[in-house]
Amino acid sequence: MDIFRTVAERGLNYMSNIGIADILDILIVAYLIYRVIILVRRTNTYNIARGLIIFLVALWISGMAKLTMINYIMRRAVEIGAIALLIIFQPELRKFLERMGRSLSQGRVASSSEMESVIMQTIIACNDLSDSKTGALIIFERKVKLDDIIASGTVINSDVNAELLKNIFFNKAPLHDGAVIIRDGRIAAAGCVLPLTKSTNLSKDLGMRHRAGIGMSEQSDALVVIVSEETGAISVAIDGMLKRHLNSSTFDKILHSELVLDEAEADKSIWKAIRKLLTVDKDEEEHIEEKNN
């Protein structure tokens, strides 16, 4: 009992000396550790991170066991390995920094009335393309500018119209294999080439169109609409997450929730972006659980 009483007294004494700065320091460090764990679990670097932990444990054991030569070699390896880790995790670090940058920046947002029309025309086009099993890939640019992607296609600069979208993706049209980029409520370009995702955890029934759409959503904050040529299913990719087999109602709700802001929401968009940066949404957690299972 004396031992427990001593531990409790020391704990209370320690807690009484903790100030606001200490609490803030602990929360920041805890958050950073949490984000690193999420980042590792979402990417293909999980095995690398696990190997790194084993290496650090071996380093600690070699020090405790006074294995001087092994400990010396491992400590030198750690110094070199710090640079190697920056190279290995470069894509993930770049994505995280880009996400931070775009979360704290404001881009032009089309008015609600403009986006209502754009969404309506997009839904009509995608439903018709789905019925005819015509493949389509539509990118809604948001804060991250897609100038390089637009440069890879043919500039159109047109209003969003359902008939125009269907004509672009008609399987004998010259631009049907590429993606359409919608910028500020207008079709900026068509026939654009997108980067493919590097993820190896995707379903084998996903074709190049879906992999390109997911890749685009991984490298930017764009919302990507995909219509399958094989099944006619409508999907949406956001932040590397793919929502598949959407009915018209769900598709409409996703587009409105992601693309339409009322005036009150627009004033709070920076704070919403910061909260999004600091939290892991339900889909992300489900993706992690699905990957681990």
Residue pairs with C-beta under 8 A, 6 or more apart in sequence:
31 278
35 96
38 280
38 284
38 288
39 92
39 96
40 46
40 49
41 288
41 291
41 292
42 240
42 284
42 287
42 288
42 291
43 92
44 198
44 199
44 200
44 201
45 88
45 89
45 92
48 88
52 81
52 85
55 74
55 77
58 74
59 71
59 74
59 75
59 78
62 70
62 71
62 74
63 71
86 93
91 198
95 218
95 219
98 144
99 221
99 277
100 277
102 143
102 144
102 221
102 273
103 273
103 274
103 276
103 277
104 270
104 273
104 274
105 143
106 143
106 269
106 270
107 142
107 143
107 145
108 184
109 261
109 266
109 269
110 118
110 184
110 185
111 185
112 260
112 261
112 262
114 185
115 185
115 259
115 260
116 260
117 160
117 185
118 160
118 182
118 185
118 259
119 252
119 255
119 256
119 259
119 260
121 160
121 161
121 162
121 165
122 138
122 160
122 162
122 165
122 182
122 225
122 255
123 248
123 251
123 252
123 255
124 162
125 136
125 162
125 163
125 165
125 166
126 136
126 138
126 225
126 227
126 234
126 251
127 234
127 248
128 162
128 166
129 135
129 136
129 165
129 166
129 169
129 227
129 232
130 227
130 232
130 233
130 234
131 232
132 232
133 228
133 229
133 230
133 231
133 232
134 166
134 169
134 170
134 171
134 227
134 229
135 169
135 171
135 176
135 209
135 227
135 228
135 229
136 165
136 169
136 180
136 225
136 226
136 227
137 178
137 179
137 180
137 194
137 209
137 212
137 213
137 224
137 225
137 226
137 227
138 165
138 179
138 180
138 182
138 224
138 225
138 226
139 146
139 149
139 179
139 180
139 181
139 182
139 192
139 194
139 213
139 216
139 222
139 223
139 224
139 225
140 182
140 222
140 223
140 224
140 225
140 258
140 259
141 181
141 182
141 183
141 184
141 188
141 220
141 222
142 220
142 221
142 222
142 223
143 221
144 220
144 221
144 222
146 181
146 183
146 220
146 222
149 179
149 181
149 189
149 192
149 193
149 194
149 216
150 181
150 183
150 188
150 189
150 192
152 178
152 192
152 193
153 175
153 178
153 179
153 181
153 189
153 190
153 191
153 192
153 193
154 175
154 189
154 190
154 191
155 188
155 189
156 187
156 188
156 189
156 190
157 186
157 187
157 188
158 164
158 186
158 187
159 186
159 187
160 182
160 185
160 186
160 187
164 187
165 180
165 187
167 173
168 175
168 176
168 180
168 190
169 176
169 180
169 227
170 176
174 191
175 190
175 191
177 191
178 190
178 191
178 192
178 193
178 194
179 190
179 191
179 192
179 193
179 194
179 212
179 213
179 216
180 187
180 189
180 190
180 192
181 187
181 188
181 189
181 190
181 192
182 188
194 212
194 213
194 215
194 216
195 212
195 215
195 216
195 219
196 208
196 211
196 212
196 215
197 211
197 212
197 214
197 215
197 218
197 240
198 215
199 214
199 218
199 240
201 291
202 210
202 211
202 214
202 242
206 214
206 242
207 228
207 229
207 230
209 226
209 228
209 229
210 226
210 228
210 235
210 237
210 242
213 224
213 225
213 226
213 235
213 237
213 242
214 224
214 237
214 240
214 242
216 222
216 224
216 237
217 223
217 224
217 237
217 238
217 239
217 240
217 241
218 239
218 240
221 239
223 236
223 237
223 238
223 255
223 258
223 259
224 236
224 237
224 238
225 234
225 235
225 236
225 255
226 234
226 235
226 236
226 237
227 233
227 234
227 235
228 234
228 235
233 244
233 245
233 246
234 245
234 246
234 251
235 242
235 243
235 244
235 245
235 246
236 242
236 243
236 246
236 251
236 254
236 255
237 243
238 258
239 284
241 283
241 284
241 287
243 254
243 283
246 254
261 269
265 272
